[in-house]
Amino acid sequence: MTRIYGIFAVLTTPFFDDGRIDYEGMAGNVDWLIRQGIHGVVPLGSTGEFASLSDQQKETAMQTVIQAADGRIPVMVGTSAETTEKAIEYASVAQKHNADGILLLPPWYYTPSAEEVVFHYKAVSDAVDIPIMIYNNPWSSKVDIQAETVCQLAQLKNVTHIKESTGDIRRITEIRTLTSDQLTIFCGWEDLAYESLVMGAKGWICVAANFAPKICVELFEAIVEKKDLEAGWVLYKRLLPALRYLEKGGKMHQTVKYALDQLGLCGGESSHPRLPLNDTEREAVRALLDDLE
């Protein structure tokens, strides 16, 4: 089984002005990230605007990324859906295209109970045979998978990881304790990366890694591999203004895409109704990039 750890860039989905997806640009971004030393990528996550894509667009996007990665790094495909049947369909398609694993939110609109969340993950786990990363992001899904429920999910055959995006650093301790470190924890909150890695997270699904992959990898190596917390802190302080802007700025997708365009990569447009950055916002992003350089 492919080792899933480290810094995973959660990819954007670049659009042309007419709403078509720039798959060639998407592939180019993946190749650049690999050359920068990234550990893995995640297409069709929240940053990838998965909820705005058609089924055909999703399949073509995952194919594009998996082919571009070409086995050099693992690809965890977002396969979230509002119904269990649709989530199984997406997970099966990801497995068919040789994804290394899937990232899965609980269903969101009808706010399922804990029992229904367990049913959902079990059904997907039974339907595929690749690693499943729980995606707990109550800020987007409006469903908070409590640590006790995570402990139940950890017993499922293919549930191996969790992306922890509650913003509550205590969750890492709770999950590690209740599951006896059975799950590999990934940080899913930009400006909690240092704290999460110190507390035992073994990876970071990271938005900033799209435009600053090297420093994100260096941060992971300093804290997790070298146990050099002071060096990690120095790197983290350099990243913090950008991380905080991503979490608080209100236009995460547009911010990342503009940053990619500024680096000569493929940012492109966002799906509607998301509007481009205004002049003040673009100036702020350019200043953040200048500081990182």
VEXTOR-425169 format. One line per 4 residues: number of its first residue (from 1); their letters; for each residue x, y, z of N, C-alpha, C. Coordinates in steps of 0.001 Angstrom, whole numbers. Example, Ala and Ser with C-alpha at 12.3 -4.5 7.8 and 13.67 -1.06 7.14 Angstrom:
1	AS	13190:-5690:7800:12300:-4500:7800:13200:-3300:7800 | 12850:-2250:7080:13670:-1060:7140:12900:30:7870
# end
This chain:
1	MTRI	834:-1193:0:0:0:0:875:1251:0 | 503:2252:-812:1240:3508:-883:1190:4235:452 | 2323:4739:895:2361:5481:2141:1749:6862:1944 | 772:7189:2765:69:8468:2661:446:9281:3889
5	YGIF	1344:10245:3698:1836:11066:4794:2387:12359:4196 | 2675:13316:5057:3374:14513:4612:2458:15610:4101 | 2985:16398:3172:2280:17563:2653:1547:17207:1366 | 234:17300:1424:-615:17072:256:-1246:18399:-151
9	AVLT	-973:18854:-1355:-1624:20062:-1859:-3043:19717:-2282 | -4021:20432:-1740:-5406:20234:-2160:-5632:21150:-3365 | -5773:20538:-4521:-5672:21238:-5794:-6882:22114:-6102 | -6614:23183:-6832:-7689:23981:-7404:-8155:23336:-8710
13	TPFF	-9321:23750:-9158:-9815:23366:-10481:-9859:24632:-11328 | -8953:24792:-12279:-8896:26034:-13059:-9942:26056:-14174 | -10678:27138:-14239:-11703:27302:-15262:-11285:28358:-16274 | -11730:28170:-17509:-11662:29230:-18513:-12817:30205:-18274
17	DDGR	-12799:31340:-18984:-13861:32342:-18839:-15237:31787:-19187 | -15283:30816:-20083:-16566:30286:-20538:-17066:29122:-19685 | -16363:28804:-18586:-16824:27754:-17686:-16208:26389:-17927 | -15470:26225:-19030:-14777:24956:-19257:-13589:24845:-18305
21	IDYE	-13189:23595:-18015:-12045:23363:-17133:-10769:23257:-17955 | -9717:23888:-17474:-8411:23829:-18126:-7665:22596:-17590 | -7947:21448:-18186:-7328:20205:-17708:-5831:20185:-17974 | -5414:20764:-19078:-3978:20808:-19387:-3238:21632:-18336
25	GMAG	-3823:22760:-17962:-3226:23579:-16917:-3198:22863:-15580 | -4242:22114:-15291:-4315:21341:-14055:-3167:20330:-14001 | -2943:19646:-15109:-1851:18668:-15176:-499:19349:-15007 | -348:20523:-15607:908:21261:-15463:1186:21661:-14026
29	NVDW	139:22040:-13305:307:22382:-11888:800:21184:-11090 | 233:20010:-11389:634:18792:-10679:2103:18490:-10930 | 2530:18588:-12162:3930:18303:-12493:4863:19275:-11776 | 4488:20546:-11733:5305:21546:-11026:5385:21233:-9538
33	LIRQ	4265:20874:-8934:4255:20548:-7507:5167:19360:-7197 | 5137:18362:-8052:5994:17191:-7842:7459:17595:-7915 | 7795:18453:-8870:9184:18903:-8986:9618:19773:-7810 | 8651:20347:-7094:8953:21132:-5900:9093:20264:-4649
37	GIHG	8809:18966:-4764:9007:18058:-3638:7770:17729:-2829 | 6597:18038:-3360:5356:17759:-2629:5204:16258:-2406 | 4542:15868:-1302:4384:14447:-993:3158:13818:-1642 | 2144:14617:-1954:924:14077:-2551:-15:15205:-2934
41	VVPL	-1092:14857:-3649:-2078:15857:-4068:-3487:15317:-3860 | -4425:16255:-3734:-5837:15924:-3552:-6673:16714:-4555 | -7118:16082:-5634:-8100:16747:-6495:-9511:16545:-5950 | -10391:17475:-6302:-11818:17381:-5972:-12094:17475:-4479
45	GSTG	-11240:18216:-3773:-11557:18577:-2398:-12346:19872:-2379 | -12494:20455:-1208:-13226:21724:-1108:-12561:22812:-1939 | -11235:22871:-1916:-10508:23857:-2701:-10676:23611:-4193 | -10981:22377:-4568:-11213:22034:-5964:-12623:22285:-6439
49	EFAS	-13457:22889:-5594:-14827:23256:-5976:-15640:22046:-6443 | -15462:20907:-5763:-16079:19664:-6228:-17592:19769:-6331 | -18219:20541:-5444:-19685:20619:-5439:-20229:21378:-6645 | -19338:22063:-7365:-19765:22847:-8528:-19540:22108:-9846
53	LSDQ	-19038:20868:-9779:-18666:20147:-10992:-19690:19071:-11344 | -19821:18814:-12638:-20651:17704:-13100:-19920:16388:-12879 | -20648:15283:-12971:-20017:13975:-12815:-18917:13764:-13851 | -19159:14185:-15092:-18143:14007:-16133:-16915:14862:-15858
57	QKET	-17128:16075:-15397:-15992:16930:-15054:-15167:16328:-13918 | -15854:15768:-12935:-15137:15139:-11817:-14285:13971:-12296 | -14857:13118:-13137:-14100:11961:-13607:-12911:12394:-14454 | -13115:13365:-15329:-12009:13825:-16168:-10927:14488:-15320
61	AMQT	-11338:15237:-14294:-10352:15890:-13416:-9518:14857:-12674 | -10169:13828:-12114:-9384:12831:-11379:-8464:12056:-12318 | -8947:11742:-13514:-8094:11081:-14506:-6881:11948:-14835 | -7122:13226:-15058:-6061:14161:-15419:-4963:14188:-14359
65	VIQA	-5375:14285:-13101:-4396:14390:-12006:-3650:13078:-11816 | -4361:11963:-11849:-3717:10658:-11661:-2713:10391:-12784 | -3090:10722:-14006:-2171:10529:-15131:-973:11465:-15029 | -1203:12700:-14589:-101:13654:-14461:865:13221:-13355
69	ADGR	317:12681:-12272:1183:12210:-11185:1993:11001:-11622 | 1403:10141:-12414:2096:9012:-13033:2844:8148:-12015 | 2222:7954:-10844:2823:7089:-9846:3954:7705:-9048 | 4285:8958:-9326:5415:9588:-8628:5052:9977:-7199
73	IPVM	3814:10333:-6974:3297:10682:-5647:1887:10121:-5539 | 1389:9901:-4313:12:9428:-4161:-1015:10511:-4461 | -2147:10066:-4975:-3280:10950:-5279:-4483:10482:-4471 | -4954:11343:-3573:-6168:11082:-2791:-7306:11873:-3424
77	VGTS	-8293:11191:-3964:-9364:11850:-4707:-10548:12151:-3794 | -11040:13374:-3838:-12261:13712:-3123:-13462:13058:-3787 | -14243:12307:-3009:-15398:11589:-3570:-16660:11857:-2754 | -16757:13025:-2168:-17892:13339:-1299:-19168:13542:-2105
81	AETT	-20284:13162:-1487:-21594:13321:-2120:-22661:13369:-1042 | -23821:13879:-1392:-24909:14027:-426:-25607:12702:-123 | -25550:11744:-1063:-26137:10433:-802:-25051:9364:-748 | -25320:8323:-13:-24368:7220:92:-24154:6563:-1266
85	EKAI	-25226:6396:-2016:-25116:5745:-3325:-24197:6525:-4258 | -24328:7851:-4239:-23485:8669:-5113:-22029:8654:-4637 | -21822:8651:-3328:-20462:8577:-2799:-19796:7261:-3198 | -20552:6185:-3165:-20028:4891:-3606:-19671:4944:-5082
89	EYAS	-20520:5579:-5869:-20251:5700:-7308:-18944:6447:-7553 | -18771:7587:-6889:-17550:8370:-7075:-16321:7609:-6583 | -16440:6941:-5434:-15318:6177:-4893:-14930:5037:-5835 | -15923:4395:-6423:-15658:3296:-7351:-14958:3794:-8608
93	VAQK	-15362:4962:-9084:-14703:5547:-10258:-13254:5891:-9923 | -13023:6450:-8737:-11658:6770:-8317:-10797:5510:-8252 | -11348:4443:-7714:-10609:3183:-7644:-10328:2648:-9041 | -11299:2770:-9942:-11112:2299:-11318:-9947:3014:-11998
97	HNAD	-9764:4278:-11663:-8686:5055:-12278:-7386:5007:-11472 | -7311:4074:-10521:-6084:3821:-9763:-5706:4950:-8805 | -6706:5579:-8209:-6426:6523:-7124:-5790:5772:-5960 | -4951:6457:-5207:-4294:5831:-4065:-5172:5833:-2819
101	GILL	-6251:6573:-2854:-7189:6622:-1751:-8230:7677:-2028 | -9197:7814:-1107:-10244:8805:-1279:-10386:9646:-18 | -10824:10875:-204:-11143:11808:870:-12651:11976:898 | -13275:11733:2056:-14735:11613:2090:-15355:12399:3239
105	LPPW	-16159:13404:2877:-16995:14109:3835:-18200:13256:4212 | -18811:13512:5355:-20133:12946:5600:-21150:13682:4721 | -22325:13106:4459:-23376:13869:3765:-23686:15141:4554 | -24046:16205:3859:-24108:17493:4526:-25505:18108:4635
109	YYTP	-26258:18181:3591:-27465:19019:3608:-28479:18592:4663 | -28690:17290:4805:-29701:16797:5736:-29142:16463:7124 | -27900:16880:7375:-27244:16744:8687:-27532:15401:9363 | -26877:14344:8913:-27132:13005:9435:-26738:12859:10898
113	SAEE	-27357:11893:11550:-26985:11542:12921:-25669:10781:12908 | -25112:10558:14101:-23871:9789:14206:-24059:8388:13634 | -25199:7785:13902:-25476:6446:13379:-25506:6444:11860 | -26075:7494:11277:-26138:7577:9816:-24759:7860:9216
117	VVFH	-23941:8625:9923:-22571:8856:9459:-21801:7537:9404 | -21944:6714:10440:-21275:5411:10456:-21788:4542:9312 | -23093:4545:9099:-23665:3779:7979:-23042:4209:6652 | -22924:5518:6468:-22404:6072:5217:-20976:5597:4955
121	YKAV	-20112:5758:5944:-18712:5374:5756:-18556:3859:5617 | -19351:3110:6341:-19272:1650:6234:-19673:1188:4841 | -20720:1788:4298:-21178:1399:2966:-20103:1690:1917 | -19461:2844:2021:-18393:3164:1069:-17199:2245:1289
125	SDAV	-16845:2004:2532:-15720:1125:2849:-15941:-284:2312 | -17177:-758:2397:-17489:-2097:1896:-17470:-2169:373 | -17651:-1029:-280:-17793:-1015:-1740:-16462:-897:-2474 | -15416:-402:-1795:-14127:-215:-2449:-13038:-881:-1621
129	DIPI	-11849:-906:-2182:-10729:-1536:-1484:-9492:-649:-1552 | -9686:634:-1273:-8582:1576:-1202:-8741:2394:92 | -7660:3014:574:-7738:3763:1825:-8758:4900:1771 | -9438:5095:2887:-10415:6175:3024:-9934:7131:4103
133	MIYN	-9895:8418:3757:-9587:9459:4720:-10884:10173:5096 | -11261:10088:6358:-12405:10842:6846:-12091:12323:6704 | -13061:13080:6221:-12894:14528:6116:-13903:15179:7061 | -13422:15638:8200:-14310:16260:9177:-14160:17769:9105
137	NPWS	-15081:18412:8410:-15045:19856:8205:-16428:20433:8491 | -16768:20603:9777:-18117:21076:10113:-18408:22481:9635 | -17374:23273:9355:-17593:24639:8884:-18188:24643:7486 | -17862:23646:6681:-18428:23550:5334:-19600:22585:5271
141	SKVD	-19471:21440:5942:-20492:20401:5822:-21641:20577:6809 | -21418:21373:7858:-22397:21545:8948:-22607:20252:9735 | -21700:19289:9571:-21738:18024:10311:-20399:17860:11008 | -20428:17762:12326:-19210:17580:13104:-19150:16136:13584
145	IQAE	-18190:15383:13055:-18026:13986:13461:-17256:13974:14776 | -17950:13696:15854:-17328:13711:17172:-16281:12594:17295 | -15344:12786:18220:-14243:11838:18372:-14741:10429:18667 | -15841:10308:19407:-16397:8982:19709:-16873:8281:18439
149	TVCQ	-17443:9054:17520:-17874:8477:16241:-16674:8139:15369 | -15664:8999:15400:-14422:8704:14670:-13851:7368:15137 | -13940:7106:16420:-13444:5845:16970:-14185:4665:16350 | -15484:4794:16143:-16248:3731:15479:-15806:3577:14021
153	LAQL	-15610:4691:13353:-15209:4638:11948:-13831:4006:11785 | -12979:4176:12775:-11627:3615:12706:-11637:2095:12668 | -12748:1481:13042:-12852:26:13019:-13176:-512:11633 | -13586:352:10715:-13933:-84:9366:-12676:-454:8593
157	KNVT	-12811:-1421:7700:-11628:-2048:7102:-10744:-1093:6298 | -11335:-114:5611:-10536:747:4746:-10349:2159:5274 | -10915:2465:6435:-10757:3806:7001:-9421:3877:7733 | -8504:4645:7177:-7122:4646:7662:-6626:6017:8116
161	HIKE	-7253:7078:7640:-6777:8440:7893:-7961:9354:8236 | -7638:10502:8796:-8639:11547:9005:-8016:12904:8732 | -8730:13721:7982:-8374:15123:7810:-9189:15906:8835 | -8497:16474:9804:-9136:17128:10947:-9215:18630:10695
165	STGD	-10442:19096:10394:-10650:20486:9994:-11662:21196:10881 | -11727:20815:12144:-12654:21489:13047:-12098:22810:13552 | -10779:22981:13534:-10163:24151:14124:-9965:24023:15625 | -10268:22838:16166:-10111:22575:17604:-8915:21652:17792
169	IRRI	-7815:22206:18265:-6586:21425:18377:-6739:20265:19346 | -7700:20345:20274:-7901:19263:21236:-8403:17985:20566 | -8972:18111:19385:-9491:16926:18700:-8394:15907:18400 | -7203:16404:18110:-6113:15478:17793:-5823:14591:18988
173	TEIR	-5749:15189:20170:-5529:14407:21384:-6665:13411:21603 | -7896:13863:21432:-9050:12988:21637:-9035:11811:20670 | -8769:12087:19409:-8771:11026:18400:-7630:10040:18660 | -6449:10563:18939:-5316:9673:19211:-5599:8782:20418
177	TLTS	-6182:9373:21442:-6447:8613:22671:-7522:7557:22456 | -8644:7953:21855:-9775:7035:21711:-9497:5918:20708 | -8683:6206:19685:-8404:5195:18664:-7084:4478:18900 | -6381:4830:19970:-5050:4259:20233:-4130:4412:19023
181	DQLT	-4177:5602:18432:-3352:5939:17262:-3616:5015:16069 | -4839:4529:15964:-5186:3639:14863:-5312:4392:13537 | -5695:5679:13613:-5838:6500:12416:-4636:7417:12252 | -4238:7642:11017:-3229:8647:10711:-3946:9979:10554
185	IFCG	-3527:10959:11348:-4208:12250:11363:-3489:13230:10443 | -4282:13923:9626:-3790:15019:8793:-4402:16325:9290 | -3583:17361:9381:-4101:18689:9662:-4905:19166:8454 | -6057:19788:8727:-6870:20336:7652:-7226:21789:7875
189	WEDL	-6400:22470:8658:-6660:23880:8992:-5367:24637:8787 | -5382:25651:7927:-4136:26279:7491:-3290:26808:8654 | -3878:27635:9526:-3047:28240:10563:-3083:27472:11880 | -3239:26154:11768:-3005:25256:12904:-2004:24162:12535
193	AYES	-1243:24380:11482:-347:23333:10990:754:23010:11990 | 1426:24027:12517:2512:23777:13467:1984:23017:14678 | 905:23528:15249:338:22914:16443:-83:21466:16173 | -689:21241:15021:-1184:19898:14693:-41:18905:14518
197	LVMG	1011:19324:13829:2145:18431:13612:2865:18136:14922 | 2966:19129:15787:3577:18905:17099:2738:17917:17915 | 1414:17996:17779:508:17151:18562:352:15743:17995 | 1008:15450:16870:1005:14084:16376:427:13867:15004
201	AKGW	-29:14929:14340:-468:14767:12950:721:14341:12096 | 468:13461:11147:1526:12941:10278:1432:13500:8862 | 563:14495:8686:426:15101:7374:-400:16365:7459 | -434:17080:6338:-1166:18336:6253:-1733:18435:4842
205	ICVA	-3058:18409:4749:-3710:18686:3470:-3863:20186:3379 | -3102:20769:2492:-2699:22166:2607:-3083:22973:1367 | -3744:24095:1582:-4083:25011:498:-2845:25793:56 | -2084:26286:1038:-909:27101:721:136:26343:-78
209	ANFA	128:25015:17:1113:24223:-733:960:24382:-2237 | -179:24877:-2707:-337:25132:-4136:666:26155:-4645 | 958:27187:-3821:1862:28248:-4281:3137:28354:-3450 | 3222:27610:-2337:4439:27626:-1512:4792:26211:-1074
213	PKIC	4938:25280:-2017:5128:23877:-1628:6428:23615:-881 | 7506:24274:-1271:8797:23956:-657:8822:24286:821 | 8327:25439:1203:8371:25821:2613:7414:24965:3434 | 6298:24543:2829:5385:23643:3537:6055:22296:3798
217	VELF	6763:21784:2806:7492:20524:2974:8594:20683:4009 | 9309:21799:3966:10378:22045:4938:9813:22098:6356 | 8634:22694:6511:7998:22760:7823:7695:21358:8343 | 7124:20521:7489:6825:19139:7874:8095:18392:8252
221	EAIV	9120:18515:7434:10368:17797:7707:10995:18258:9014 | 10947:19559:9284:11557:20075:10502:10860:19520:11742 | 9522:19533:11733:8775:19135:12932:8687:17622:13065 | 8246:16944:12001:7917:15519:12088:9140:14639:11925
225	EKKD	10006:14959:10978:11126:14073:10683:12384:14421:11481 | 12683:15706:11619:13900:16106:12324:13667:16437:13792 | 12395:16569:14180:12035:16928:15565:12682:18249:15983 | 12875:19133:15038:13496:20429:15300:12381:21480:15374
229	LEAG	11806:21623:16546:10646:22503:16699:11020:23969:16517 | 12229:24349:16888:12636:25746:16738:12753:26115:15265 | 13364:25237:14475:13458:25499:13033:12065:25525:12410 | 11208:24618:12875:9834:24602:12385:9101:25887:12704
233	WVLY	9346:26426:13890:8682:27659:14297:9109:28833:13413 | 10386:28884:13072:10880:29947:12185:10172:29870:10829 | 10057:28681:10287:9366:28504:9001:7889:28847:9111 | 7288:28434:10210:5852:28664:10404:5540:30161:10482
237	KRLL	6399:30915:11148:6173:32357:11245:6226:33018:9870 | 7055:32485:8976:7088:33017:7608:5783:32725:6879 | 5211:31568:7140:3992:31156:6450:2716:31765:7028 | 2759:32104:8315:1531:32457:9026:704:33568:8374
241	PALR	1287:34662:7904:434:35681:7283:-387:35142:6118 | 222:34303:5282:-516:33717:4159:-1560:32727:4646 | -1210:31926:5647:-2152:30936:6168:-3369:31612:6786 | -3124:32673:7542:-4232:33395:8162:-5097:34089:7117
245	YLEK	-4477:34603:6077:-5249:35248:5012:-6149:34238:4310 | -5618:33048:4074:-6433:32014:3440:-7639:31646:4292 | -7455:31541:5596:-8556:31162:6484:-9547:32299:6722 | -9060:33522:6736:-9903:34641:7136:-10318:35564:5996
249	GGKM	-9666:35449:4836:-9886:36425:3771:-11226:36336:3083 | -11864:35169:3138:-13190:35033:2564:-13242:34626:1103 | -12107:34606:431:-12082:34221:-980:-10912:33262:-1230 | -10943:32126:-545:-9814:31205:-609:-9541:30735:-2036
253	HQTV	-10586:30324:-2756:-10381:29789:-4106:-9752:30841:-5013 | -10317:32036:-5002:-9805:33090:-5873:-8397:33508:-5474 | -8108:33490:-4167:-6779:33862:-3686:-5721:32903:-4209 | -5990:31601:-4091:-5011:30606:-4546:-4823:30700:-6057
257	KYAL	-5915:30874:-6771:-5806:30924:-8229:-5040:32161:-8693 | -5275:33273:-8037:-4520:34478:-8394:-3035:34287:-8081 | -2737:33660:-6947:-1342:33393:-6596:-680:32493:-7637 | -1385:31475:-8080:-844:30590:-9111:-569:31350:-10403
261	DQLG	-1502:32202:-10794:-1289:33012:-12006:-65:33897:-11861 | 133:34472:-10676:1285:35342:-10446:2599:34578:-10542 | 2563:33278:-10267:3767:32444:-10343:3983:31858:-11733 | 3107:32206:-12669:3225:31670:-14019:2648:30285:-14171
265	LCGG	1845:29866:-13187:1174:28568:-13243:-267:28778:-13686 | -1084:27754:-13543:-2459:27832:-14038:-3420:28049:-12876 | -3833:29293:-12694:-4851:29612:-11702:-6229:29602:-12329 | -6405:30476:-13289:-7665:30516:-14008:-8790:31139:-13195
269	ESSH	-9997:30937:-13700:-11188:31489:-13069:-11783:30484:-12089 | -12735:30953:-11288:-13491:30084:-10385:-14878:29848:-10956 | -15532:28805:-10457:-16898:28537:-10894:-17818:29625:-10360 | -18828:29943:-11134:-19769:30989:-10722:-20725:30467:-9651
273	PRLP	-21112:31321:-8703:-21055:32790:-8776:-19816:33426:-8145 | -18743:32676:-7901:-17551:33274:-7291:-16948:34309:-8235 | -16674:35483:-7701:-16164:36603:-8490:-14669:36769:-8255 | -13962:37349:-9221:-12511:37535:-9066:-12190:38480:-7912
277	LNDT	-10929:38473:-7505:-10458:39406:-6487:-10542:40842:-7008 | -10788:41770:-6100:-10734:43170:-6495:-9299:43675:-6400 | -9076:44927:-6749:-7713:45461:-6801:-7031:45401:-5428 | -7764:45726:-4389:-7185:45704:-3040:-6778:44291:-2638
281	EREA	-7618:43323:-2957:-7326:41923:-2623:-6140:41399:-3419 | -6065:41762:-4686:-4918:41325:-5497:-3617:41903:-4956 | -3658:43155:-4533:-2464:43778:-3953:-2042:43053:-2675 | -3013:42660:-1870:-2704:41943:-622:-2050:40602:-913
285	VRAL	-2542:39892:-1918:-1973:38590:-2271:-566:38750:-2821 | -349:39747:-3652:1004:39982:-4174:1974:40280:-3040 | 1540:41030:-2047:2405:41337:-906:2745:40075:-123 | 1776:39188:45:2030:37936:743:3039:37083:-18
289	LDDL	2906:37025:-1330:3850:36250:-2141:5255:36859:-2054 | 5330:38181:-2083:6638:38838:-1964:7300:38488:-639 | 6520:38475:431:7077:38138:1752:7574:36701:1802 | 6855:35794:1155:7279:34393:1151:8567:34203:368
293	E	8726:34971:-684:9954:34869:-1480:11155:35395:-703
# end
